[in-house]
Amino acid sequence: MSQLSQLKEAVTNVAKSSRTSGGELQRFIQEFNKQISEVQAQIGGSAQRADQQVIQALQGASNAVQQAIGALENSASVASQYANGL
């Protein structure tokens, strides 16, 4: 196998892994966001600092996962385009 073929295969595998991981994280974030909603409903309109910190931490984690999903989708797209150009 030529070096170019090896490179194309490696980049294609990275793209596939990125897509797979992004999909898994998408499924995770859907469930996680449901759980956050449940916690928010349980806490209600509490003004206690500790309650608000929990919600903020959970929402921060959700946002970080959403960013990771976007980064994985982007890397999959860029890697696929690159591999197709080889």
PyRosetta script that sets phi, psi and omega in degrees:
from pyrosetta import init, pose_from_sequence

init()
pose = pose_from_sequence("MSQLSQLKEAVTNVAKSSRTSGGELQRFIQEFNKQISEVQAQIGGSAQRADQQVIQALQGASNAVQQAIGALENSASVASQYANGL")
pose.set_psi(1, 131.5)
pose.set_omega(1, -179.0)
pose.set_phi(2, -71.1)
pose.set_psi(2, 162.9)
pose.set_omega(2, 179.0)
pose.set_phi(3, -63.3)
pose.set_psi(3, -35.9)
pose.set_omega(3, 179.1)
pose.set_phi(4, -64.8)
pose.set_psi(4, -42.4)
pose.set_omega(4, 177.6)
pose.set_phi(5, -64.3)
pose.set_psi(5, -39.5)
pose.set_omega(5, 178.4)
pose.set_phi(6, -64.5)
pose.set_psi(6, -41.9)
pose.set_omega(6, 178.5)
pose.set_phi(7, -63.0)
pose.set_psi(7, -46.6)
pose.set_omega(7, -180.0)
pose.set_phi(8, -59.6)
pose.set_psi(8, -43.2)
pose.set_omega(8, 179.3)
pose.set_phi(9, -64.0)
pose.set_psi(9, -43.6)
pose.set_omega(9, -179.4)
pose.set_phi(10, -63.2)
pose.set_psi(10, -44.2)
pose.set_omega(10, -179.2)
pose.set_phi(11, -68.2)
pose.set_psi(11, -38.4)
pose.set_omega(11, 176.8)
pose.set_phi(12, -62.8)
pose.set_psi(12, -40.8)
pose.set_omega(12, 178.0)
pose.set_phi(13, -64.3)
pose.set_psi(13, -38.2)
pose.set_omega(13, 177.1)
pose.set_phi(14, -64.1)
pose.set_psi(14, -42.9)
pose.set_omega(14, 179.3)
pose.set_phi(15, -61.5)
pose.set_psi(15, -44.0)
pose.set_omega(15, 179.2)
pose.set_phi(16, -63.0)
pose.set_psi(16, -44.1)
pose.set_omega(16, 179.2)
pose.set_phi(17, -62.5)
pose.set_psi(17, -40.2)
pose.set_omega(17, 178.5)
pose.set_phi(18, -63.2)
pose.set_psi(18, -44.1)
pose.set_omega(18, 178.8)
pose.set_phi(19, -63.8)
pose.set_psi(19, -44.2)
pose.set_omega(19, 179.8)
pose.set_phi(20, -62.1)
pose.set_psi(20, -47.7)
pose.set_omega(20, -179.9)
pose.set_phi(21, -63.6)
pose.set_psi(21, -40.7)
pose.set_omega(21, 177.5)
pose.set_phi(22, -61.1)
pose.set_psi(22, -41.1)
pose.set_omega(22, 177.8)
pose.set_phi(23, -64.7)
pose.set_psi(23, -41.0)
pose.set_omega(23, 178.3)
pose.set_phi(24, -64.8)
pose.set_psi(24, -41.3)
pose.set_omega(24, 178.2)
pose.set_phi(25, -67.2)
pose.set_psi(25, -33.9)
pose.set_omega(25, 178.0)
pose.set_phi(26, -62.9)
pose.set_psi(26, -43.3)
pose.set_omega(26, 177.3)
pose.set_phi(27, -64.4)
pose.set_psi(27, -41.3)
pose.set_omega(27, 178.6)
pose.set_phi(28, -61.0)
pose.set_psi(28, -47.6)
pose.set_omega(28, -173.3)
pose.set_phi(29, -66.9)
pose.set_psi(29, -30.9)
pose.set_omega(29, 176.5)
pose.set_phi(30, -63.0)
pose.set_psi(30, -46.0)
pose.set_omega(30, 178.6)
pose.set_phi(31, -68.7)
pose.set_psi(31, -41.6)
pose.set_omega(31, -179.7)
pose.set_phi(32, -61.0)
pose.set_psi(32, -43.6)
pose.set_omega(32, 179.9)
pose.set_phi(33, -65.7)
pose.set_psi(33, -34.6)
pose.set_omega(33, 174.2)
pose.set_phi(34, -61.8)
pose.set_psi(34, -42.9)
pose.set_omega(34, -179.7)
pose.set_phi(35, -65.8)
pose.set_psi(35, -38.5)
pose.set_omega(35, 177.1)
pose.set_phi(36, -61.2)
pose.set_psi(36, -43.8)
pose.set_omega(36, 178.9)
pose.set_phi(37, -60.6)
pose.set_psi(37, -39.6)
pose.set_omega(37, 177.9)
pose.set_phi(38, -63.7)
pose.set_psi(38, -42.7)
pose.set_omega(38, 178.6)
pose.set_phi(39, -63.5)
pose.set_psi(39, -44.0)
pose.set_omega(39, 179.3)
pose.set_phi(40, -60.9)
pose.set_psi(40, -41.3)
pose.set_omega(40, 179.2)
pose.set_phi(41, -64.2)
pose.set_psi(41, -38.6)
pose.set_omega(41, 179.4)
pose.set_phi(42, -67.9)
pose.set_psi(42, -41.1)
pose.set_omega(42, -178.9)
pose.set_phi(43, -72.7)
pose.set_psi(43, -35.5)
pose.set_omega(43, 179.8)
pose.set_phi(44, 70.3)
pose.set_psi(44, -142.4)
pose.set_omega(44, -177.0)
pose.set_phi(45, -92.8)
pose.set_psi(45, 28.0)
pose.set_omega(45, -177.8)
pose.set_phi(46, -56.8)
pose.set_psi(46, 137.2)
pose.set_omega(46, 177.5)
pose.set_phi(47, -100.9)
pose.set_psi(47, 4.8)
pose.set_omega(47, -179.4)
pose.set_phi(48, -66.2)
pose.set_psi(48, 139.1)
pose.set_omega(48, -176.7)
pose.set_phi(49, -59.2)
pose.set_psi(49, -44.4)
pose.set_omega(49, -177.9)
pose.set_phi(50, -62.4)
pose.set_psi(50, -39.4)
pose.set_omega(50, 178.7)
pose.set_phi(51, -63.8)
pose.set_psi(51, -44.9)
pose.set_omega(51, -179.5)
pose.set_phi(52, -66.7)
pose.set_psi(52, -35.1)
pose.set_omega(52, 177.9)
pose.set_phi(53, -64.3)
pose.set_psi(53, -39.9)
pose.set_omega(53, 178.5)
pose.set_phi(54, -62.1)
pose.set_psi(54, -48.7)
pose.set_omega(54, -179.3)
pose.set_phi(55, -61.4)
pose.set_psi(55, -44.5)
pose.set_omega(55, 179.7)
pose.set_phi(56, -62.4)
pose.set_psi(56, -40.8)
pose.set_omega(56, 179.5)
pose.set_phi(57, -64.7)
pose.set_psi(57, -43.5)
pose.set_omega(57, 179.6)
pose.set_phi(58, -65.2)
pose.set_psi(58, -43.1)
pose.set_omega(58, 178.5)
pose.set_phi(59, -66.0)
pose.set_psi(59, -37.0)
pose.set_omega(59, 176.3)
pose.set_phi(60, -62.6)
pose.set_psi(60, -41.7)
pose.set_omega(60, 177.5)
pose.set_phi(61, -64.9)
pose.set_psi(61, -41.4)
pose.set_omega(61, 178.5)
pose.set_phi(62, -60.9)
pose.set_psi(62, -44.6)
pose.set_omega(62, 178.7)
pose.set_phi(63, -62.3)
pose.set_psi(63, -40.0)
pose.set_omega(63, 179.8)
pose.set_phi(64, -64.8)
pose.set_psi(64, -39.7)
pose.set_omega(64, 177.9)
pose.set_phi(65, -66.1)
pose.set_psi(65, -40.8)
pose.set_omega(65, 177.8)
pose.set_phi(66, -60.6)
pose.set_psi(66, -40.8)
pose.set_omega(66, 177.5)
pose.set_phi(67, -64.8)
pose.set_psi(67, -39.5)
pose.set_omega(67, 178.1)
pose.set_phi(68, -63.8)
pose.set_psi(68, -40.3)
pose.set_omega(68, 177.7)
pose.set_phi(69, -60.9)
pose.set_psi(69, -45.8)
pose.set_omega(69, 178.4)
pose.set_phi(70, -60.9)
pose.set_psi(70, -41.6)
pose.set_omega(70, 179.2)
pose.set_phi(71, -65.5)
pose.set_psi(71, -40.4)
pose.set_omega(71, 178.3)
pose.set_phi(72, -66.6)
pose.set_psi(72, -41.3)
pose.set_omega(72, 177.7)
pose.set_phi(73, -62.6)
pose.set_psi(73, -42.7)
pose.set_omega(73, 178.8)
pose.set_phi(74, -64.6)
pose.set_psi(74, -44.9)
pose.set_omega(74, -179.3)
pose.set_phi(75, -64.9)
pose.set_psi(75, -36.3)
pose.set_omega(75, 177.5)
pose.set_phi(76, -64.0)
pose.set_psi(76, -42.8)
pose.set_omega(76, -179.2)
pose.set_phi(77, -65.5)
pose.set_psi(77, -47.7)
pose.set_omega(77, -179.4)
pose.set_phi(78, -64.2)
pose.set_psi(78, -43.7)
pose.set_omega(78, 180.0)
pose.set_phi(79, -64.4)
pose.set_psi(79, -40.7)
pose.set_omega(79, 179.0)
pose.set_phi(80, -64.2)
pose.set_psi(80, -43.7)
pose.set_omega(80, 178.8)
pose.set_phi(81, -62.6)
pose.set_psi(81, -40.5)
pose.set_omega(81, 179.3)
pose.set_phi(82, -64.3)
pose.set_psi(82, -47.3)
pose.set_omega(82, -179.4)
pose.set_phi(83, -62.4)
pose.set_psi(83, -39.0)
pose.set_omega(83, 178.9)
pose.set_phi(84, -66.9)
pose.set_psi(84, -25.5)
pose.set_omega(84, 178.9)
pose.set_phi(85, -83.1)
pose.set_psi(85, -9.9)
pose.set_omega(85, -179.4)
pose.set_phi(86, -79.5)
pose.dump_pdb("model.pdb")
